Amino acid sequence: MANEIDILTNAQAPAKVTTDAGSVEQHSIADQIMADKYAKSREAAKAKGLGFKTVKLAASGAV
């Protein structure tokens, strides 16, 4: 996925950076986790099928 959110890398980086050119502030971890869950749920919704598989069980051997 092109917009993959790397939560661990973002957690290790500083939350806010200020330089002569300006300042940058990152979204909170909670917001990043919510965005990651949203992206994964959208991807799962596009998947074919209902998310579970049915199989037919056959008893083998005598009871």
C-alpha positions as YAML, in Angstrom:
chain: A
units: angstrom
residues:
- id: 1
  name: MET
  ca: [0.00, 0.00, 0.00]
- id: 2
  name: ALA
  ca: [1.42, 3.37, -0.99]
- id: 3
  name: ASN
  ca: [0.15, 5.24, 2.08]
- id: 4
  name: GLU
  ca: [1.37, 2.66, 4.60]
- id: 5
  name: ILE
  ca: [1.48, 4.11, 8.11]
- id: 6
  name: ASP
  ca: [4.57, 3.07, 10.02]
- id: 7
  name: ILE
  ca: [3.41, 3.57, 13.61]
- id: 8
  name: LEU
  ca: [6.61, 2.30, 15.23]
- id: 9
  name: THR
  ca: [8.82, 4.67, 13.24]
- id: 10
  name: ASN
  ca: [6.51, 7.58, 13.98]
- id: 11
  name: ALA
  ca: [6.49, 6.72, 17.68]
- id: 12
  name: GLN
  ca: [10.29, 6.81, 17.83]
- id: 13
  name: ALA
  ca: [10.53, 10.14, 15.97]
- id: 14
  name: PRO
  ca: [10.06, 13.47, 17.77]
- id: 15
  name: ALA
  ca: [6.48, 14.73, 18.02]
- id: 16
  name: LYS
  ca: [7.37, 18.31, 17.04]
- id: 17
  name: VAL
  ca: [10.37, 19.75, 15.18]
- id: 18
  name: THR
  ca: [11.22, 23.43, 14.78]
- id: 19
  name: THR
  ca: [13.91, 24.80, 12.46]
- id: 20
  name: ASP
  ca: [14.69, 28.11, 10.77]
- id: 21
  name: ALA
  ca: [12.53, 27.03, 7.84]
- id: 22
  name: GLY
  ca: [9.49, 26.37, 10.03]
- id: 23
  name: SER
  ca: [8.01, 23.78, 12.32]
- id: 24
  name: VAL
  ca: [6.46, 20.36, 11.81]
- id: 25
  name: GLU
  ca: [4.12, 18.53, 14.15]
- id: 26
  name: GLN
  ca: [2.98, 14.95, 13.66]
- id: 27
  name: HIS
  ca: [-0.44, 13.50, 14.33]
- id: 28
  name: SER
  ca: [-0.92, 11.77, 17.66]
- id: 29
  name: ILE
  ca: [-0.38, 8.01, 17.93]
- id: 30
  name: ALA
  ca: [-4.10, 7.52, 18.59]
- id: 31
  name: ASP
  ca: [-4.92, 9.32, 15.34]
- id: 32
  name: GLN
  ca: [-2.34, 7.24, 13.46]
- id: 33
  name: ILE
  ca: [-3.77, 4.00, 14.86]
- id: 34
  name: MET
  ca: [-7.31, 5.04, 13.91]
- id: 35
  name: ALA
  ca: [-6.15, 5.93, 10.38]
- id: 36
  name: ASP
  ca: [-4.34, 2.58, 10.09]
- id: 37
  name: LYS
  ca: [-7.44, 0.66, 11.22]
- id: 38
  name: TYR
  ca: [-9.58, 2.65, 8.79]
- id: 39
  name: ALA
  ca: [-7.25, 1.95, 5.88]
- id: 40
  name: LYS
  ca: [-7.10, -1.76, 6.71]
- id: 41
  name: SER
  ca: [-10.89, -2.00, 7.05]
- id: 42
  name: ARG
  ca: [-11.32, -0.31, 3.66]
- id: 43
  name: GLU
  ca: [-8.86, -2.79, 2.16]
- id: 44
  name: ALA
  ca: [-10.68, -5.72, 3.80]
- id: 45
  name: ALA
  ca: [-14.02, -4.46, 2.50]
- id: 46
  name: LYS
  ca: [-12.67, -4.61, -1.06]
- id: 47
  name: ALA
  ca: [-11.63, -8.25, -0.60]
- id: 48
  name: LYS
  ca: [-13.63, -10.94, -2.29]
- id: 49
  name: GLY
  ca: [-15.84, -13.04, -0.04]
- id: 50
  name: LEU
  ca: [-17.21, -12.59, 3.45]
- id: 51
  name: GLY
  ca: [-14.01, -13.17, 5.37]
- id: 52
  name: PHE
  ca: [-14.66, -16.74, 6.40]
- id: 53
  name: LYS
  ca: [-14.43, -20.10, 4.73]
- id: 54
  name: THR
  ca: [-16.88, -22.99, 4.96]
- id: 55
  name: VAL
  ca: [-15.76, -26.58, 4.75]
- id: 56
  name: LYS
  ca: [-17.60, -29.85, 4.80]
- id: 57
  name: LEU
  ca: [-16.54, -32.15, 7.60]
- id: 58
  name: ALA
  ca: [-16.65, -35.89, 7.10]
- id: 59
  name: ALA
  ca: [-16.40, -38.33, 9.98]
- id: 60
  name: SER
  ca: [-13.68, -40.84, 9.32]
- id: 61
  name: GLY
  ca: [-13.65, -44.18, 11.05]
- id: 62
  name: ALA
  ca: [-16.20, -46.07, 13.10]
- id: 63
  name: VAL
  ca: [-17.75, -44.80, 16.28]
...
